[in-house]
Every structure is written in C-alpha cells, then in structure tokens.
Amino acid sequence: MTTVIDCHPTAAKPAPDFEALKSKQHAAWSSGDYARIGVTLQIVGEELAEAMDLRAGQKVLDIAAGNGNVTLAAARRWCDVTSTDYVESLLAHGRQRAETEGLRIDFRVADAEHLPFEDGSFDAVVSTFGAMFSPSQNSTASEMLRVCKPGGKIGLANWTPDGFIGQMFRVIGKYLPPPTGVKSPALWGTRVWMDQAFDAAASGIVAKPRMFNFRYYSPQHFLAIFRENYGPLLKAFEALDASGQEALASDILALIGEMNLASDGTMVVPGEYLEVVVTRR
C-alpha cells in the first residue's frame, strides 16, 4: 500500500511554533547516544559521496551531520569538509572519529535553518537523515540552496514514508501525535517534495530509492538499542505510562516481524530511503 502525503494542503492550519519545537527536538537528539546507531549507517554516507562524484579539494558542508557519516566519507576523498549540527554532543562524536582517522575537518555548531555561511560558499552540501528532521523544512531547503555555489551539488539521504523508519514513526504517532501544522519529515523521502523544494533552483535532480539493511541480533535487540539511544523513540517511551510503553513496544516488534527477512532469530529489515542529488542551477 502506498501512502499519499498531501504536499499542498488546502485547509488553513495554525502556524507552528518552530522555535519551541526545535527546543524539544534538541532535547530529544541530545538524549541517549545516537552515535551507537549512527555508526551503523556509515555505508549510506559512502554511497552518497560516490553518487555525488565528490572530488578531492572540493569544499563540502555537512548539515545536521550527527556523528559525521557523510563528513567522514567526504574527508576520506580529500575534500575540505565543514561538519555542522545544532547538538554539540553529536559533533563531539564526529570529531573523535575524525581524530582517530587523522582527518582534518572543521566542526561547527550551526542551525540548519540559519546557516552562518556566505552565499555560494560550498561546492557540495550534504545531509543524511538529518536535514529532513528540521521543523521549518522550507527554510532548511532554502539555506542549502543559498550556500551551494552555482553548478554545485546537494546530496541527501532521506527515509521514505513507506519504508521501515517511516512506518515506525507512524507507529509512534499513534501514541504521540505530531505537533499541529508541522510537516512530516518523511516528505523529504518523496520525489514530489524534492521537486517542490529544489526544482526551481536546479538544473537537474536525480532521486533513487535505496535500501539500508538494519542488522541486529534480534528484533528485541533492535528495540533495546533504539529505545535507549534514538532520541525520538527514547522520548516517546518516557512520555508513556507502563501500559502505553508495553503497547508501543509490541507494535514496533510487530512491524519488525512483518518486514524481517531473517528466519534464524536475528533481524534483517530493509529500510528504504531516497538518495537525492540536486545540481544547482
């Protein structure tokens, strides 16, 4: 079944308080230890760097970099990388990884909706599973376009609405409905919204569905790791009473059961994401 997301709602909705929402998101992403999950996604950053054909010496900006998967991928290709996030603790993990590999990277605390860089400062702007969670999505897309030089590229990896993570967020939404007036992060995983956000300033957009396989000892192992370390899920469980927590856990395990390719007790669940490369006009 395909989920249709209305990118052009007709009914007037109250304007969300983006700053208040951003504060809550900051608290969520600062909780737990996202780096334990982020490092498992490294292959996505490597594949995005290849899809963008990053070249040595190019100036690359990673937005909402988390623990630095695309940051490291670009630096390994001898790019001049600036890695940004609005959560300092996440940047600290990226910094530690870079130091271990001997990579020279500029790490800066920065808000994806208000980037502290001049127009056209970068040859490439990237984000994997980061920019899509910004409250003001239009502002973030506009900032990415602004700081990317003409002829440069914007590279994204975004979870799709009907992929595993998109469906997990729908499960969470049954227990904790999203704030009124805020667009779903999963919009970034649709070609419709990519065109809406970037087409007017682009000479080309290439969008390809890809799969990342979530591999864990068991469904219960996945749930334990995400419940303890993935900010949005950690906060969801914290907000529920015991019966609500039990029901949410049961629904997530049921979702995994529907999608699990493994038959040996382990977990191998394909998570669809949209890999996007935008060429700036």
Stockholm file with secondary structure:
# STOCKHOLM 1.0

chainA/1-281         MTTVIDCHPTAAKPAPDFEALKSKQHAAWSSGDYARIGVTLQIVGEELAEAMDLRAGQKVLDIAAGNGNVTLAAARRWCDVTSTDYVESLLAHGRQRAETEGLRIDFRVADAEHLPFEDGSFDAVVSTFGAMFSPSQNSTASEMLRVCKPGGKIGLANWTPDGFIGQMFRVIGKYLPPPTGVKSPALWGTRVWMDQAFDAAASGIVAKPRMFNFRYYSPQHFLAIFRENYGPLLKAFEALDASGQEALASDILALIGEMNLASDGTMVVPGEYLEVVVTRR
#=GR chainA/1-281 SS CCCCCCSSCCSCCCCCCHHHHHHHHHHHHHSSCTHHHHGGGHHHHHHHHHHTTCCTTCEEEESSCTTTHHHHHHHTTTCEEEEEESCHHHHHHHHHHHHHHTCCCEEEECBTTBCCSCTTCEEEEEEESSGGGCSSHHHHHHHHHHHEEEEEEEEEEEECTTSHHHHHHHHHHHHSCCCTTCCCGGGGGSHHHHHHHHGGGEEEEEEEEEEEEEEESCHHHHHHHHHHHCHHHHHHHHHSCHHHHHHHHHHHHHHHHHHCCCSSSSEEEEEEEEEEEEEEC
#=GC SS_cons         CCCCCCSSCCSCCCCCCHHHHHHHHHHHHHSSCTHHHHGGGHHHHHHHHHHTTCCTTCEEEESSCTTTHHHHHHHTTTCEEEEEESCHHHHHHHHHHHHHHTCCCEEEECBTTBCCSCTTCEEEEEEESSGGGCSSHHHHHHHHHHHEEEEEEEEEEEECTTSHHHHHHHHHHHHSCCCTTCCCGGGGGSHHHHHHHHGGGEEEEEEEEEEEEEEESCHHHHHHHHHHHCHHHHHHHHHSCHHHHHHHHHHHHHHHHHHCCCSSSSEEEEEEEEEEEEEEC
//
